[in-house]
Amino acid sequence: MDEERALYIVRAGEAGAIERVLRDYSDKKLCEGIFKVLVKDIPTTCQVSCLEVLRILSRDKKILVPVTTKENMQILLRLAKLNDSDDSLEKVSEFPVIVESLKCLCNIVFNSQMAQQLSLELNLAAKLCNLLRKCKDRKFISDIKCFDLRLLFLLSLLHTDIRSQLRYELQGLPLLTQILESAFSIKWTDEYESAIDHNGPPLSPQETDCAIEALKALFNVTVDSWKVHKESDSHQFRVMAAVLRHCLLIVGPTEDKTEELHSNAVNLLSNVPVSCLDVLICPLTHEETAQEATTLDELPSDKTSEKETVLKNNTMVYNGMNMEAIHVLLNFMEKRIDKGSSYREGLTPVLSLLTECSRAHRNIRKFLKDQVLPPLRDVTNRPEVGSTVRNKLVRLMTHVDLGVKQIAAEFLFVLCKERVDSLLKYTGYGNAAGLLAARGLLAGGRGDNWYSEDEDTDTEEYKNAKPNINLITGHLEEPMPNLIDEMTEEQKEYEAMKLVNMLDKLSREELLKPMGLKPDGTITPLEEALSQYSVIEETSSDTD
């Protein structure tokens, strides 16, 4: 707003308008004055004070519009050490100025479209990567790294073109992965294995915040990376997956921060090509193998045949593989189910990740099958009743949110090697009908994916109860009295005609449409289904 316009409104005399215009006008003048001061040679404490005020003012979009210019952006870039000079970060006294400048840039870029366009013109992404390289191994400047990463995340979120620049031109994938390694203080024991100290201290708040910002930026950089085309890409993604495995096995300063850290790790793992997720599990070391043997010796004789054991250091083991990271993902998924809200944002990423891991990696699927769908013993309760992971997932199969319902059913279906009979055993026909209808498997069979031919072993309790289990509800029911047995033939005929008339009325009024199964197992109107079966019979008789 110019001075003449402001004076006109003041002279008009409306109290509310006068207050607003004076506040906006004074704020704008204050912003302009701050930028004029920042170009001068003033003490560091004065610079910090000016930038703190500017950071507060920059939250208001109305104030930002007139002061967002290329010259003002360049002032902030210079103060944030984002200019093209090779200045090293040696003066500790300048660190508060750098941090406050980065905070101001975060607000301005987020709230101003003009600033977003200027960021492209000034090649801000490259400058941010250059600053990261200057401070990636220096832990005492974690605040600078944190807000540098936050600004990088905002840029890659608001401009999709920057994602490609970060990925290929600026080598953002290895750079950001190294930032994570530094935040977690990773020590490699093998190419894709890191040393985990379960008794070590939690991450500091600064390290945790820095790691979270790096994970968010990496998510944007890798958002379209579901396929690997080069061996070098495969190596980079495996290193990143190994770092994320380490991330899942450590804790932050608080429970909430740990959950936020693991949530961002899950989101990023969803971008990793599934072929590279094999590094989430690894063979046991010699020490762990010896410890597993000791644990097996201590188990009762009737338990030593179990493939899944728990080592004394709480490491989950299955078939000689360390499954600790997968177990953390499973616990994370169950916690998200127990929250009972925001399933689409909070639950579907981890469910999708576990589904794809199970489909591609046999050991992961078999471990998850043992954890989620152990051999059935209690068949007296419905599959959706209870507090086990299976009960919770079966309840989700009839959730009102279509996406949640589909991914929960898909996960259980993959654990059952996409065999309809196995899925029905654990869920009941009623809960599984939606998935089977969508996949054209209502008539039985299995999915298109190939799985090993090892068969499930049924418990004696299930074998004895199987003939009396209700296939629709999936549990053992008390025999119900058959009312038809007490009817005369005339009563049976009357009730049958009554039902036929009701169905005919509903069909004629198009309130109910009779459906049938086509030979391929998909649903279709009854007339069409019957005609297809007639064609098949005629073809068969002609062949004979």
N, C-alpha and C positions, 0 to 999 in steps of 0.2 A: 504494500500500500504506500503510495507516494504522499508527500507532505500536504499537497493541496486537498487530496481526498480526505485525509485525516482531519484537516482544519474544517472542511465542509461539514463533516459529521459532528464535530464538537460544537460548531455554531448552531447546528440544528436543535440541540438542546435536549435530546432524549437520553435520560440517565443511563439506561442499560447499554445503549449503543456507544455512549461516550466512554464508559468503563472498558468495554471490549476493545474499542479502537485504540485507546491509550495504552492498554496492556500489550496488544499486538504490535503497535508502533514502537513502544519502548523496547520490547523483546527483540524486534528486528534491528533496531538501532544498537542494542547491546551486542547482538551477534556480529554486526558489522564492526563495531568497536573492538571486539575481542580479536577478530582477524587482523585488524590494523595493529594491535598491540603485539600479536604473536610474530609478526615479521621483524620486530625490533629485537635488539640485543638486550634481553631482560634476564633477571636471575631465574634459576630453575624453579624455585618455589612459586614465583609469580606465574611462570608458564603453566605449572600444574594447576594452580588456582583458576586461571583463565580456561583451561581445558575442562576442568570439572564443571564449571558453569555452562560451557558450550555443550558438554555431554547431556546435561539436564535439558537445556533448550532444544537440543536436536531431536528430542522425542516428539516434538510438535511439528507436524507436516506443514502447517501454515507458515511457520517461521522459517522452515528450511527452504522453501521455494525461492525467495529472493536472494538468499546468501549462498546457494549451491552453484558455485561457478568453478571453472577450471582452475583459476588462480587460487581460490580458497582451498580446493582439494589438494593442490600441489603444496600448499603450506602445511597441511596435515600430513601429507606423505613425507615431507622433509623431516618433520618432527618425529614421525614414527620410524625413521631410518629406512623408509621405503623408496628413497631416491636411488638413482643408478650408481651412486658412488660405492666404493669398496670399503667404506668405513667399518671397522670391526666394533663389536660390542664390548668395549673395554671400560668405559666410564660408567661406574655403577650409579653415579648421581643422575645420569640421564634416563635410567630405567623407568622411573615414574612418569616422565614425559612421554616416553615411547608407549607405555601401557595406556595412558589416558588418551593419547592420539588415536590408538587403535580402537579404543572404546567409542570415541566420537565417530570414527569412520564406520564402525559397525552400525551405529544408529542412523547415520546419514545414508549409507547404502541401502539399508533396509527400508527407510521411509521415503526416499526420494528416487523417482524414476530418472531424473536428470543425473543424479549421482551414479546410478547404475550404468547409464550410457557413457558417462565420463570414465568410469572404471574400465570399460572396454578400450576407450581411446587412449587412456594412460597405461594400458597393459598392467593393470593392478595385480592380476593373478601371478604373473611372472615375478613381480616385485615381492609378493608375499612368499613365494617359494624360495626366492633368494635369501630373504630374511630368515626363513626356517632353516636353511642350510647353515647360516651363521651361528644359530643357537641350538641346533638339534641335540648336541651332546652336552649341553650345559644346563644342569638341573636348577641352578639358582636363578634362572630367568624364566621359570615356568609360566609366569603370568604373561610374558611377552608371547611365548609359544601358544598359550591358550587362546588369546584374543586374535593372534595371527590366524590360527586354525579356524576360529569362529567366523572371521571375515572371509576366509577361503570357502567355508561351507556356505555362507550366504551368497557369495558370488556364483558358486556352482549350482546352487538351488535356483537362483533367479535367472541365470543365463545358461541354457543347455549347451551352447557352443563352447563355453569355458570348460565343460567336462571333457570334451575331446582334446582340448588344448592341454589340460592338466594331465590327461592319461598318456598322451603320446609325445607332445612337444616338450613338456616340462617334467616328464618322468615322475608324475605325482604318485603312482602306485608304490615304487620302491622308497621314495622319499617319506611318504606318510607312514609306510610300514616301519621304517627305521625310527620315526618319531614314537610309534607305539612300543617298539623294542626298548627304546631309551626310557619311556615312562614306566615300563614294567621291569626294568633292569634285568632283561632276559640273558641267561647264560646257556648257550647251546651245548648239548651233549652229543648230538648227531645232526645230520643235515636238516631234518625237520622235527627234532625233538629238543625240548628245553628242560632244564632242571627245575623241579617244583619243590619249594620248601613249604610244606603244609603247616609247619610250626613258626613260620616267619611272620613278621608284623604285617598288618594290612597296609594297603596303599595310602599315602597321605592324601588329604583333600585336594592339594594342588596337582599331584600326579593323576588322580582320578579324573578331575575336570579336564585336564589336558588330554588324557586318553579318550574321554567321551567325545570331545571336539574332533579329535583325529578320526575316530570311528565314523562320525557323522560325515566328515569330509570325504573319507574313503568310500562311504556308501554312494555318494553322488558320482564319484569318479568311476566306480565299477558297476553302475546301475544297469548297463547294457552288456554285461560280460558273461552271459550264461553259456557261451561257447568259447573254447580255446582253439586258436588256429596255429599258434607257434609253440615250440618247445620252451622258449624263453618265457612266454606268457604263463605256461603251465608251471614252471619253476617259481615265478613270482607269486602266483596264486597259492601254491603249496606253502611257501614261506609265510604268506599272510594268514592262511588257515592254521598253520602251526602257532603263530602268534595269538590268534583268536582262541585256540585251544588253551594256551597259557592263560589268556584273559578269563576264560570260564572257570579256571581252577584257583583263582585268587579272589580276595575279597577287598572291598573298599572300606572307607572309614566308618560307614554306617550301613545298615541293612538296606535302606532306600537307595543309597549311592551304589551299592553292589548290584541291586536289581536294575538300576538304570544302566550301569556298565554292561551287565550281561544282556540286557535288552538290545542295546546298540550292537553288541557282538553278534547276537542272533540275526538281526536285520542284515548285517554285513555278510554273514555266512550264507544268507539266502542268495547273494549275488555271486558267490564263488561257484565256478563250474563244478557240477556234482562229481566229476571224475577226480577232482583235486581234494575232495573231502575225506579221502582215505587217511589223511594224516591226523584226523581227529582221534583215531585209535592207533595204537602202536604195540609191538611185541613187548613182553616183559623183559626187564633186565635180568641178569643172572641173580642179583640179590633178591629181586621180586619173585623170581621163579622158585628160589629156595624157600622164601617166606610162604609162598602159596603151598608148597609141599608140606611145610610144617603145619599150616592151617588145616589142610586136608587130613593130616594124621590126627589132629585134635577133634575133628568132627566125629559124631556117632557113626557107627558102621553102616547104618541105613542111609546116610547122607553123602557118603564119599563118592557116589556115582554122579552127583550133581556137577554140571559143567560150570555153573556160575558160583563163584566163591567171593568172600570178602577178606582181603588181607588185613593184617593187624594194623596197618597204617590207613585203613579205610579205602584203599584203592579197589575199585570194582574190576573184576577180572572175568573174562569169558573166553573159553577156548584158547587160553594162553595170550589173550590180548587185553591191554589196559583200556577199559571202557569208562574211565572216570568222567571224561568230558561228556559222553553220551548220557551218563547218569545225571549229570548236572542239568543238561538240556531237558531230560525227562522230569526232573523235580521242578524246573522252571516252568514247564508246561502245566504241571499239576497246580502250582501256585496261581498261575493265570486263570485256570478253570475255577479254582476256589474263590477268586475275587468276584466272580459272578457278573461282571460288567465289562464293557469295551472289548468284547471278544474279537471283533473284526480287526482292531488295531493291535491288541495285546496278545491274542492267542494264535490267530491264523499264521503269522510268520514262523513261529516255532513249530507248529503242527506241519506246515508245508515243508520246513527244513527236515524234520524227522521222517516225513513220508518219502522225500526224495533220497535221503540217506539210506533208508530201508530198502527202497526199490533198487538202488545201485550197488549196495555193499552188503553182502550176505551175512557177515559176522554182526554188523550193526542190527540188521533185521532180526536175526535169531536172538540176540541179546534183548532187544526191545520186546520181542514176542514173549520171552520168559518173564519179563518184568510186567508187561501190560496184560497179556493173555496167558497166565499160567494154566496148567492142566486143571480142568473143571472138577471140582469136588462138591461144592454146594450148588445143587440144581433146584432147590426148593424156592428160591427167591427169583424174581424177574431179573433179567440182565441189567436193567436200569436202576434197580433198587440196591443201595449200599454205598459204601464210602471208598471202594477200591478205585484205582485208575480206570479199570475196565468199566465199572458202573458209571463213572463220570463221563467217559467218552461216549458210552451208549446213550446217555441222556442227551448229549449234544447232537446225536443223529436225528433227533426230531426238533431241533431248535428252530425258532421262527426265522432266524437269519439264514438265508439260503447258502451263503458262502461258508459260514461256520458249520452248518449241517453237512455240506458236501465234503469239506476237508477233514472233518472228524471221521466220517464214514470211509473216506478214501484211505486214511491212515490205518484204520482197523482192517480194511480190505487188503492192503499191501502186507500187513503183518500176517494175514491168513494166506499169503502167496496168491491172492486174487482168486481163491477158490470159493465158490458160492456156498458149498456144503459146510466148509470150515467157518465161514463168516456167520452163517445162520446158527451154528452151534453156540457161538459166543454172544450173539446179539438178538436172536429171534427174527422171524420173517417180518414182523410188523415194523421193527426198527430199521431193517435193512431194505425195505421195499423201495424207498426213494432212490437209493444208490443203484439198486439192481435194475429199476425201470430206466434210469438215465443211461446205464451201460448196456441195456438190451440183454440182461441176464436173468430175467424173471423166471425163465424156464430152466435155470441151472447153468452149469458150466464153469468157465473160468475166464479171466481177462486175457489180453493179448500178450502180456509180458511173460517171459520165460523164467521159471524158478527151478531150483534143485528139487529132486524128486523125493527127498526125505519126508516121511509121513509123520503126522502128529500121533502121539501115543495117548490114548484115553485112559482115564483113571477107572478103577473098578466101580467107584460110586456112579460115574457117568454111564458106564456100560450097563449097569443094573437098572438105572432109571430111564435110559434112552427110549425104550418102547412107549413109555407113558408121558414123555415130555411133549407139551403143547408146542408145535412148530411155530405158531404165530407169536406167542408170548415168550417162548424160549425158556420156560421153566416147568417144573413138575407140578401138576394140578391135581387136586382131589377129583375123583370121578364124579361127574355131574349126572343126576338122574335124567333118563331119556324120556321126555314127555310124550314122544310119539308112541312109545310102547304101550301107553295107557289109553290110546285113542282107538276108536273103532275105525273100520275102513271108510265109512261114510264121513267121519270127522276128518280123517286124513285127506280125503279127496276135497272136502270143503275148504280146508286150510290151504291146500295147494292151489286151488282155483282163485282163492282170495289173494294169495301172493302174486299169482300171474296177472290178475287184473290191476293190482297196485303198481306193479312194474310197468305194465302196458300204459297206464295213465301217466306215470312219470316220464316214460319215453316219448309219448305223443306230445306232451307239454314241454318237452326238451329240458326238463329238470334233471333228468338222469339219462345218460347215454351209455348203452351197453357196450362194453369193450371186450376185446379178446387178444390173445397172444398170436403174433405171426410166427412162422417157423423159425425166424432168427431170434425170437425171444423178446421183441419190442411190442409195445401196446399199440393197438389200432382199433377202429370201430369194428364191432362184432361181425357185421356183414362182410367187410373186407377180409377179416381173418378167416372166416368160413370159406369164402371163395378161394383164397390161396391154398387152403388145405384140400379143397375139391380138385384144384388143378394138379396138386401133387399126387393125389390118389389116381386121377385119370392118367397121368404120365406113367405112374408105376404099373397100372394095369395094361397100358399099351405096350410097355416094355416086356411084360410077361407074355 
